[in-house]
Amino acid sequence: MTHADLESVYEALAEQLDAIGPDHRELYLAKLALLLAHEIADAGRARSLVAEAASNLEVSCQRS
């Protein structure tokens, strides 16, 4: 997949997330992840990608 292909996938994902709204985003992303894992047809690779997706996330914690 080319960089342009990845950009078009990212754009499609961003648009879909905006369209479904915040109430359904988690469910949508879980369904999408399972559909993509099914396409990969390699449980070990899918688990590796699940872990990789969590790396380098900048999560801010708000404290009261």
N, CA, C and O of each residue as an XYZ file, in Angstrom:
256
protein
N       0.856     -1.174      0.000
C       0.000      0.000      0.000
C       0.898      1.232      0.000
O       1.854      1.324      0.770
N       0.579      2.154     -0.859
C       1.371      3.380     -0.963
C       0.990      4.368      0.143
O      -0.009      4.200      0.841
N       1.813      5.392      0.272
C       1.510      6.450      1.240
C       0.177      7.118      0.888
O      -0.617      7.432      1.776
N      -0.060      7.329     -0.380
C      -1.325      7.939     -0.817
C      -2.507      7.037     -0.472
O      -3.570      7.521     -0.084
N      -2.318      5.721     -0.614
C      -3.374      4.772     -0.238
C      -3.680      4.877      1.252
O      -4.842      4.920      1.657
N      -2.619      4.919      2.066
C      -2.811      5.041      3.519
C      -3.525      6.332      3.869
O      -4.398      6.346      4.736
N      -3.163      7.410      3.204
C      -3.826      8.694      3.444
C      -5.311      8.621      3.093
O      -6.144      9.180      3.806
N      -5.643      7.937      2.006
C      -7.056      7.835      1.618
C      -7.833      6.967      2.608
O      -9.002      7.237      2.885
N      -7.196      5.937      3.136
C      -7.838      5.095      4.155
C      -8.041      5.907      5.432
O      -9.107      5.854      6.046
N      -7.019      6.653      5.825
C      -7.122      7.502      7.020
C      -8.264      8.501      6.863
O      -9.052      8.703      7.787
N      -8.347      9.124      5.691
C      -9.413     10.093      5.447
C     -10.792      9.437      5.513
O     -11.722      9.998      6.093
N     -10.923      8.259      4.923
C     -12.200      7.542      4.965
C     -12.573      7.187      6.403
O     -13.734      7.303      6.795
N     -11.591      6.756      7.181
C     -11.838      6.421      8.586
C     -12.251      7.654      9.371
O     -13.209      7.605     10.142
N     -11.541      8.755      9.187
C     -11.872      9.990      9.892
C     -13.278     10.468      9.546
O     -14.033     10.880     10.426
N     -13.621     10.413      8.277
C     -14.963     10.831      7.858
C     -16.033      9.933      8.455
O     -17.078     10.415      8.893
N     -15.777      8.623      8.476
C     -16.759      7.698      9.040
C     -16.922      7.919     10.539
O     -18.040      7.882     11.052
N     -15.817      8.148     11.245
C     -15.896      8.421     12.680
C     -16.698      9.685     12.953
O     -17.491      9.724     13.894
N     -16.502     10.716     12.143
C     -17.287     11.943     12.293
C     -18.761     11.686     12.018
O     -19.632     12.209     12.713
N     -19.034     10.881     11.001
C     -20.424     10.629     10.596
C     -21.207      9.833     11.640
O     -22.396     10.079     11.843
N     -20.550      8.883     12.301
C     -21.294      8.054     13.254
C     -21.432      8.711     14.615
O     -22.299      8.331     15.401
N     -20.593      9.685     14.900
C     -20.692     10.404     16.164
C     -20.031      9.681     17.320
O     -19.719      8.493     17.236
N     -19.822     10.419     18.404
C     -19.066      9.884     19.542
C     -19.731      8.720     20.268
O     -19.038      7.906     20.878
N     -21.038      8.623     20.217
C     -21.731      7.558     20.946
C     -21.483      6.168     20.372
O     -21.633      5.173     21.080
N     -21.107      6.088     19.105
C     -20.933      4.784     18.472
C     -19.500      4.511     18.013
O     -19.235      3.482     17.391
N     -18.586      5.416     18.314
C     -17.213      5.270     17.828
C     -16.512      4.025     18.360
O     -15.856      3.313     17.599
N     -16.642      3.760     19.636
C     -15.961      2.592     20.207
C     -16.466      1.299     19.587
O     -15.674      0.423     19.239
N     -17.770      1.179     19.448
C     -18.349     -0.017     18.836
C     -17.905     -0.143     17.380
O     -17.547     -1.229     16.925
N     -17.931      0.966     16.659
C     -17.494      0.960     15.265
C     -16.044      0.506     15.147
O     -15.724     -0.351     14.323
N     -15.164      1.077     15.971
C     -13.746      0.716     15.897
C     -13.511     -0.751     16.264
O     -12.656     -1.407     15.670
N     -14.258     -1.263     17.229
C     -14.132     -2.677     17.586
C     -14.579     -3.564     16.425
O     -13.920     -4.553     16.105
N     -15.699     -3.209     15.797
C     -16.178     -3.984     14.648
C     -15.187     -3.922     13.492
O     -14.917     -4.931     12.840
N     -14.653     -2.742     13.247
C     -13.677     -2.577     12.171
C     -12.430     -3.411     12.443
O     -11.915     -4.072     11.541
N     -11.946     -3.383     13.680
C     -10.758     -4.164     14.036
C     -10.997     -5.657     13.818
O     -10.124     -6.355     13.305
N     -12.158     -6.141     14.199
C     -12.464     -7.564     14.009
C     -12.596     -7.914     12.530
O     -12.149     -8.982     12.112
N     -13.197     -7.041     11.734
C     -13.293     -7.284     10.297
C     -11.912     -7.324      9.646
O     -11.643     -8.182      8.805
N     -11.043     -6.400     10.035
C      -9.691     -6.373      9.481
C      -8.878     -7.585      9.935
O      -8.106     -8.143      9.154
N      -9.048     -7.991     11.192
C      -8.358     -9.184     11.689
C      -8.802    -10.412     10.913
O      -7.994    -11.286     10.599
N     -10.082    -10.471     10.609
C     -10.603    -11.590      9.817
C      -9.957    -11.607      8.432
O      -9.628    -12.673      7.912
N      -9.778    -10.441      7.841
C      -9.143    -10.343      6.523
C      -7.682    -10.779      6.574
O      -7.185    -11.411      5.642
N      -6.997    -10.440      7.663
C      -5.592    -10.837      7.819
C      -5.479    -12.352      7.946
O      -4.542    -12.961      7.430
N      -6.440    -12.949      8.637
C      -6.503    -14.411      8.826
C      -5.264    -14.957      9.532
O      -4.828    -16.076      9.261
N      -4.700    -14.158     10.438
C      -3.538    -14.573     11.219
C      -3.704    -13.980     12.611
O      -3.416    -12.804     12.833
N      -4.173    -14.807     13.552
C      -4.493    -14.315     14.897
C      -3.274    -13.716     15.579
O      -3.384    -12.687     16.245
N      -2.122    -14.339     15.425
C      -0.917    -13.812     16.049
C      -0.550    -12.441     15.524
O      -0.207    -11.544     16.294
N      -0.620    -12.279     14.220
C      -0.318    -10.973     13.603
C      -1.352     -9.935     14.036
O      -0.998     -8.788     14.311
N      -2.613    -10.321     14.100
C      -3.663     -9.398     14.525
C      -3.414     -8.934     15.964
O      -3.551     -7.748     16.263
N      -3.049     -9.863     16.854
C      -2.747     -9.482     18.242
C      -1.545     -8.547     18.301
O      -1.526     -7.605     19.094
N      -0.552     -8.801     17.472
C       0.625     -7.939     17.415
C       0.250     -6.527     16.981
O       0.757     -5.547     17.528
N      -0.628     -6.427     16.005
C      -1.076     -5.115     15.528
C      -1.931     -4.399     16.565
O      -1.879     -3.173     16.667
N      -2.711     -5.142     17.331
C      -3.492     -4.547     18.422
C      -2.543     -3.872     19.410
O      -2.781     -2.743     19.840
N      -1.461     -4.578     19.767
C      -0.482     -4.010     20.690
C       0.248     -2.832     20.057
O       0.476     -1.816     20.713
N       0.615     -2.962     18.788
C       1.330     -1.891     18.099
C       0.497     -0.620     18.021
O       1.032      0.481     18.153
N      -0.792     -0.759     17.811
C      -1.670      0.406     17.707
C      -1.703      1.200     19.009
O      -1.951      2.406     18.995
N      -1.456      0.535     20.127
C      -1.484      1.213     21.424
C      -0.165      1.905     21.753
O      -0.099      2.720     22.673
N       0.875      1.581     21.004
C       2.170      2.191     21.308
C       2.206      3.641     20.853
O       1.582      4.022     19.862
N       2.934      4.417     21.585
C       3.158      5.827     21.278
C       1.897      6.693     21.275
O       1.868      7.748     20.642
N       0.879      6.256     21.967
C      -0.302      7.103     22.094
C      -0.018      8.130     23.191
O       0.485      7.788     24.261
N      -0.338      9.357     22.918
C      -0.193     10.387     23.932
C      -1.529     10.528     24.643
O      -2.489     11.072     24.097
N      -1.568     10.033     25.858
C      -2.796     10.078     26.629
C      -2.593     11.082     27.756
O      -1.671     10.966     28.563
N      -3.464     12.050     27.785
C      -3.361     13.038     28.860
C      -4.356     12.694     29.948
O      -5.502     12.335     29.679
N      -3.906     12.809     31.158
C      -4.767     12.526     32.317
C      -5.071     13.851     32.999
O      -4.175     14.647     33.282
N      -6.339     14.064     33.252
C      -6.737     15.268     33.962
C      -6.954     14.911     35.422
O      -7.670     13.960     35.733
N      -6.347     15.659     36.305
C      -6.496     15.426     37.734
C      -7.244     16.595     38.336
O      -7.055     17.752     37.960
N      -8.093     16.258     39.275
C      -8.838     17.341     39.928
C      -8.146     17.800     41.175
O      -8.631     18.706     41.853
